[in-house]
Amino acid sequence: MQSTGTMEAAPAGGAAVDGGYLLEVENVRKEFPGVVALDNVQLRLKRGSVHALMGENGAGKSTLMKIVAGIYTPDSGSFKLRGEDIKLRGPLDALEHGIAMIHQELNLMAPMTVAENIWIRREPLTRLGFVDHGEMRRKTSDLFKRLNIDIDPEVQVGTLTVASRQMVEIAKAVSYESDVLIMDEPTSALTEREVDHLFTIIRALRAQGKGIIYITHKMNELFEIADEFSVFRDGKYIATKASTEVTRDDIIRMMVGREITQMFPKEEVPIGDVVLSVKGLTLKGVFSDVSFDVRSGEILGIAGLVGSGRSNIAETIFGVTPSDAGTIELFGKTVRVDSPATAMKHGMAFLTEDRKETGCFLLLDIQENTQMAVLQSDYVKNGFVQQKQLGKDSVEISAALRVKTPDMAEPIINLSGGNQQKVLIARWLLTKPKILILDEPTRGIDVGAKAEIHRLISKLAGQGVAVVMISSEMPECLGMSDRIMVVHEGRVTGFLDRAEASQVKIMELASH
Amino acid sequence: MSTNEIAGPANVIGSKKRLPPEVSILGVLIGIAIVFEILGWIFVGDSFLANKQRLSIIILQVSVIGIIAVGVTQVIITAGVDLSSGSVVGLAAMVAASLAQTSANPRAVYPALTDMSPIWAILAGLGVGLLAGIVNGSLVARTKIPPFIATLGMMVSARGLAKWYTLGQPVALLDDSFTWFGKSFNILGFPLPLPVIIFLLVAVICHIALTYTRYGKFTYAIGANPQAARVSGINIGGHLIKVYAIAGLLSGLAGVMTAARAASGQPGMGVAYELDAIAAAVIGGTSLSGGVGRITGTVIGTIILGVLTSGFTFLKVGAYYQEIIKGIIIVAAVIIDQHRQNKRKKA
């Protein structure tokens, strides 16, 4: 852990010299079942400054931010606001203490007007107790004038662009007279001009003495708007520095600079013929012109930031969202993959990214969850599920994957994340896939289970299965893949061979 | 138990049997019956249960609702609902009756089609139900409008069709070969009406389909998590059409039986049956949010409704009070259901 001396030694450029910290979070720890999301992390936010949080996906930035915004309660650690110890009871409590979060997914009510959205719960009332629309409009106009926002307070939020909605969110946060504003990748959906406008507003807020916590993956924004930044890695605090004293390369090194300590049991296996060949695959507005080949026995890693289109590419290959253009060749034959059922008929299997949303049937038991993908195979005769054979095979495969449960009739909801993931892998292995697409196969699961899953992937490749593995975890991607394809904003920006791939090279291809 | 080379020491994964959720519902049924038995001795001076005639009537009264409930249970398991069952009963009863009239009726709907084999009337009734179900299912699957709305439309239109069919006139004087399907038979000294036998047969078939076939697995999967179901290769739209079609077919069957029992077809037949059927399913443990429910539970739920009606009548409780209490019991059942689900989620 770095000493905090660095910070005190370097007064941040542009920050109002006040000395006092608006927000001091120290030794914060947060555990989720099976994972330590934050391990003794700190964050100090100065008055009148923009403080960027940097780190890879899963470094703990979002968790930390949610703690500051009162959404999560830390397991331990101190939390000081304006020099006073406080304990937040929830997001509403945080708001009342002057901490406002501008969410990535906007939380506005589309059918209501801008003014109604901003003053919801706090509507100015007339003496008779009716909502005073005139006063509300006037207050909104004042607020917008202060922030240089040009939006009609009476217009329905649903008719606004994403950028304008974001302005409304910011104005709403400011209307609470918040001192701390948290922005989570606010520019991800904005055009360059809109970004400029946003930065003007942020600078105005900074000049008014607000503290702004700014999460971004974009290096150039960091240098343009942030006074200071803190780097996190694997749930640990790395360092806080002024943005004037570092270079882009320094930051990348701080973000990824670690030894690959975990051993990845990647076996050298003979690589066979091309089994999956994607050419010019396009899904309008999401990704375009994606081409690659995967051979049997090969593990192709796909790296890229969240939102780069990695998962969408996998979904399109599996037929969840059929493509607009381009071809998919399976075993040398062009196949129109228009549904997951078609993909499965051709020997594909797809472990989705979101266990809860698209993976588990939470109400059903382990047995039923395991069997869900083989109900259109030989396990069903004349419509009747051959429960005896299927039950035996399910138990066998669950045991092989070491699913920790006393009972196949246990509801899957009662299992840990790692065990749920194993059940889902078991589901796909029962289909005896020839092409296995894995989207974040080890997200949110503990180290032991991770290693087991890695060993299994390696073993499957050894049996001639072609594996496509999407991973946000650099060591996993580097350790497991024969080749890595890097995706940035819906385009393939490069391929790296196992020998030449490194974290820095991936980061360079993945962010511009 | 076997090991695999990836495995190392294999876990022992058993499959111990746990009590099915229906046991608690069965307990409720027995409890209600005992309460009536005790109240019977106190207020009426007679036994509620020790009366073959009464027991037979209880099941007969609910067998039509029960057949509908078996269908609607499957729809609810997919996280849908079918509000059209009652109207489809009315329409199917009208159509079936119109093809089962005797030539003794000078004002038969189709004078040329009298004195026919009952098979035509039955097929027509079933066909009407099946068609209504396919329309419901297609609306839900293809247009993605909420099942509530799709089947609400069918509920209104099918009732309208039933009235329009004879311009509101009842269809009377049905052939004995058709009304035979509403008759009772003595089996081992127990008067068992044919509708009851059909109800139990339907329940057994659907129970097997839901428990042991791919059809059943898909039904639960779609209700439990449609996105995951899709990624597992399930054709959701196609399957939903099947489920609604089966529910419609069973409503048609209920309509045929209603006409056979009443020896007539009336456009007002089956009003509000869908609500009793949904209530029976929910009392039986089917969750309106989908993914959970069993036919055995629904059968018990149906019998609970029958016992309540019969018990109140036996105790000479006024009809108005009966409805009030029935409403409270349905709501209480849903509250308990949600409580049960929350507990399951926390576990």
HADDOCK unambig.tbl for C-alpha pairs under 7 A between the chains (distance, minus, plus):
assign (segid A and resid 320 and name CA) (segid B and resid 231 and name CA) 6.73 0.50 0.50
assign (segid A and resid 340 and name CA) (segid B and resid 230 and name CA) 6.81 0.50 0.50
assign (segid A and resid 340 and name CA) (segid B and resid 231 and name CA) 5.68 0.50 0.50
assign (segid A and resid 340 and name CA) (segid B and resid 232 and name CA) 6.90 0.50 0.50
assign (segid A and resid 340 and name CA) (segid B and resid 233 and name CA) 4.74 0.50 0.50
assign (segid A and resid 341 and name CA) (segid B and resid 233 and name CA) 3.98 0.50 0.50
assign (segid A and resid 341 and name CA) (segid B and resid 234 and name CA) 6.49 0.50 0.50
assign (segid A and resid 344 and name CA) (segid B and resid 233 and name CA) 6.81 0.50 0.50
assign (segid A and resid 357 and name CA) (segid B and resid 227 and name CA) 6.88 0.50 0.50
assign (segid A and resid 357 and name CA) (segid B and resid 228 and name CA) 6.90 0.50 0.50
assign (segid A and resid 358 and name CA) (segid B and resid 227 and name CA) 5.11 0.50 0.50
assign (segid A and resid 358 and name CA) (segid B and resid 228 and name CA) 4.03 0.50 0.50
assign (segid A and resid 359 and name CA) (segid B and resid 228 and name CA) 5.00 0.50 0.50
assign (segid A and resid 360 and name CA) (segid B and resid 228 and name CA) 6.65 0.50 0.50
assign (segid A and resid 361 and name CA) (segid B and resid 221 and name CA) 6.86 0.50 0.50
assign (segid A and resid 361 and name CA) (segid B and resid 224 and name CA) 5.53 0.50 0.50
assign (segid A and resid 361 and name CA) (segid B and resid 225 and name CA) 5.57 0.50 0.50
assign (segid A and resid 363 and name CA) (segid B and resid 224 and name CA) 6.09 0.50 0.50
assign (segid A and resid 363 and name CA) (segid B and resid 291 and name CA) 6.60 0.50 0.50
assign (segid A and resid 372 and name CA) (segid B and resid 232 and name CA) 6.42 0.50 0.50
assign (segid A and resid 373 and name CA) (segid B and resid 232 and name CA) 4.94 0.50 0.50
assign (segid A and resid 373 and name CA) (segid B and resid 233 and name CA) 6.67 0.50 0.50
assign (segid A and resid 375 and name CA) (segid B and resid 214 and name CA) 6.01 0.50 0.50
assign (segid A and resid 383 and name CA) (segid B and resid 213 and name CA) 5.31 0.50 0.50
assign (segid A and resid 383 and name CA) (segid B and resid 214 and name CA) 5.57 0.50 0.50
assign (segid A and resid 384 and name CA) (segid B and resid 212 and name CA) 5.78 0.50 0.50
assign (segid A and resid 384 and name CA) (segid B and resid 213 and name CA) 4.17 0.50 0.50
assign (segid A and resid 384 and name CA) (segid B and resid 214 and name CA) 6.20 0.50 0.50
assign (segid A and resid 385 and name CA) (segid B and resid 212 and name CA) 5.75 0.50 0.50
assign (segid A and resid 385 and name CA) (segid B and resid 213 and name CA) 5.13 0.50 0.50
assign (segid A and resid 385 and name CA) (segid B and resid 214 and name CA) 6.01 0.50 0.50
assign (segid A and resid 395 and name CA) (segid B and resid 13 and name CA) 6.61 0.50 0.50
assign (segid A and resid 396 and name CA) (segid B and resid 1 and name CA) 6.69 0.50 0.50
assign (segid A and resid 396 and name CA) (segid B and resid 2 and name CA) 6.10 0.50 0.50
assign (segid A and resid 396 and name CA) (segid B and resid 3 and name CA) 6.91 0.50 0.50
assign (segid A and resid 399 and name CA) (segid B and resid 7 and name CA) 6.89 0.50 0.50
assign (segid A and resid 399 and name CA) (segid B and resid 10 and name CA) 5.34 0.50 0.50
assign (segid A and resid 399 and name CA) (segid B and resid 11 and name CA) 5.31 0.50 0.50
assign (segid A and resid 399 and name CA) (segid B and resid 13 and name CA) 6.95 0.50 0.50
assign (segid A and resid 400 and name CA) (segid B and resid 3 and name CA) 6.41 0.50 0.50
assign (segid A and resid 400 and name CA) (segid B and resid 4 and name CA) 5.53 0.50 0.50
assign (segid A and resid 400 and name CA) (segid B and resid 6 and name CA) 5.97 0.50 0.50
assign (segid A and resid 400 and name CA) (segid B and resid 7 and name CA) 4.26 0.50 0.50
assign (segid A and resid 400 and name CA) (segid B and resid 10 and name CA) 6.39 0.50 0.50
assign (segid A and resid 401 and name CA) (segid B and resid 7 and name CA) 6.37 0.50 0.50
assign (segid A and resid 402 and name CA) (segid B and resid 7 and name CA) 6.76 0.50 0.50
assign (segid A and resid 402 and name CA) (segid B and resid 10 and name CA) 6.73 0.50 0.50
assign (segid A and resid 402 and name CA) (segid B and resid 11 and name CA) 6.19 0.50 0.50
assign (segid A and resid 405 and name CA) (segid B and resid 13 and name CA) 6.64 0.50 0.50
assign (segid A and resid 406 and name CA) (segid B and resid 13 and name CA) 5.54 0.50 0.50
assign (segid A and resid 406 and name CA) (segid B and resid 14 and name CA) 6.41 0.50 0.50
assign (segid A and resid 407 and name CA) (segid B and resid 13 and name CA) 5.34 0.50 0.50
assign (segid A and resid 407 and name CA) (segid B and resid 14 and name CA) 4.97 0.50 0.50
assign (segid A and resid 407 and name CA) (segid B and resid 15 and name CA) 5.02 0.50 0.50
assign (segid A and resid 407 and name CA) (segid B and resid 16 and name CA) 6.54 0.50 0.50
assign (segid A and resid 408 and name CA) (segid B and resid 13 and name CA) 6.47 0.50 0.50
assign (segid A and resid 408 and name CA) (segid B and resid 14 and name CA) 6.46 0.50 0.50
assign (segid A and resid 408 and name CA) (segid B and resid 15 and name CA) 5.44 0.50 0.50
assign (segid A and resid 409 and name CA) (segid B and resid 15 and name CA) 6.05 0.50 0.50
assign (segid A and resid 414 and name CA) (segid B and resid 347 and name CA) 6.47 0.50 0.50
